[in-house]
Amino acid sequence: MSNVLSETKYFDLHVTGLGYLNRIREVKLKKGESFLACDIAALNGPTDCAEYRRFDVRVTGEDAQHIVRRLAKVVELERKVLVGFRLGDPWVDTFTYSKGINQGQTGVSFKARLLLLNWVKVDGVLVYKREPSNQDSPAPGTSTPTIAPSPQSSSEVAPL
């Protein structure tokens, strides 16, 4: 008898872009484990007249989780956090508004998994840049990324 393990193969769909990080939160489920989530307002269109596409994402990449958690306080302080990102496996989710002027109407939400952050700028200052690797994703055993402190005041972003 053969001990060959059959490995499932997948087709990956990735979205790359840049956008603003918002609404970082821990989602607690009644059943199952809680998870880290956030919104990304991705920039789209001509640079002189950009539009936003909002993604509600579950942060799944290990390095991305570390960085997003460290940026939670910065986002809470309503500072501008611009990120270069990679999302995986996007899908559309429909819901019904429960309050407000759209109450009872159907809404649409773009969802995805946040796989990694290539760079982070806080108020225009680069605080993190992912080190390039031979592969498109971080190699196993790589160290946790660090974010350089801002050269401004001590109330700025702490190293991530």
N, C-alpha and C positions, 0 to 999 in steps of 0.2 A: 504494500500500500504506500502511496506517495504522500509525503508531507508538504506538498506544494500549497502555499497560501495564495489564494486569489486576491489580488489587491484591486479595489474598486478604483476606476479612473473617472475623472470628472472633466467637464468642459467649463472653464472659468470665464466669467464675464467681469471685466474690471473697468472702472471709471476712474480716470485721473483728472485732476484739476486743482483749482485753488479757490478758497472761499473763507468765510468768516465762521469761527467756532462760537456756538451759542448753547445755552440751556443744558449744561452738563449736569447729569443726575444719575443716581443709582435707582434702577427700576426693581422694585420688590414684587415678586410673584407669589400668589397664593400657593401654587404648587411649583416646585422646581427652584433652582438657584437664582438669586438676584443677578443683575448684570448692569454694566456701565453703559450709558447712552448719552448722546448729545445731538445737536442739530448742526448742520453745516449749510450755510447760505452760499452755494457755489456760484461763482461769477460765470456768466455766459454772454456771448455776443461781442460786438465791437467795443474796444477799450474806451472809446469816448462816449458810449451809451450802453454800458453793460446792464444786463438784467440778472436777477437772482433766481436760482433753482434751489429750493429748500429740500434737504435730505434729512430724514430722521434716521440716525444710524445707531447700531449696536456696535460698541467698540470691542473688537475681537482680537486684534493683533496685540501681542504681549507688550511690545515697546509702545504702541499707541496707547494702551491702557495706562501705562506708567506716565506718559507725557500728559495725556488728557487729565488724569487725576491731579497732576501738579499744576495744571492750568485752571483748575476749577475756581480758585479764589480770584484769579486775574479776570476771568470771565464774569464772575459774580460782581466784581467792581466796575463792570461795564467798560473795560478797556478793549480796544480793538485787537483781536487775535486773528491774524490771517495765517492760513495753513496751506501747504501743498499736500494733497492727500491722494490716497488710492482706496477706492471703495470696491467691494466685491459683491457679486450676485444681487444686483438691484432688482426690486420688484415694486409694484404699486399696490397700495392698500386703500380700501374705501372705508368710510366711517360716516356716521350721522351726527351732525352738530347737535349738542344737547342744550346749548344756551346761546344767547346773543341774537343778532339780527338774522343769522342763518339757521336758527334752531329748526330742526326737523329736515333740513336739506342734507343731501349727500355731499361729502367732501372727499378729496383724494390726497393721499400722502405718499411721497416717494420714500422708500425704505432701502437700506443696504447695510452691509457690514463694513465698518472702518477697519481696514487691514493695516495701514501704516501711514505715518506722517513723514514726508520728505524734508520739510522745513517748517519752522514756526517763526512768525514775526509778531511782536507785541508792540503796538503803537508805532509801527514802522521799523522797529529795531529787531534784527535777526537774533533770536535767542537759541535756536536749535537748527542744526543741519545734519541730516542722516549721512553717515559715512557710506560712500559707494562700496558695493560688493560685487563679486563676480557674478552672482545670481541676482535675479530681480527681487528676491525676498531675502531677509536677513538669514545668515547661516546659523545653524544650531550652535549653541555655546557662545554666541557673541554677547558681549557685555551690554548692560543696560545703557541706553544713550544718555548723554548729559546735555544740559542746556546751559549755555554760557550766561552769566549774569549780565544784565543791562549795564552799560557804562554810566547810567544816570544815577539817581539818588538811591539810598538804601531801601526805600519803599518799593523799589522795582521788583521785577520777577526774580525769584530765587532760582539758583541753578537747578535744572531738572535732572 
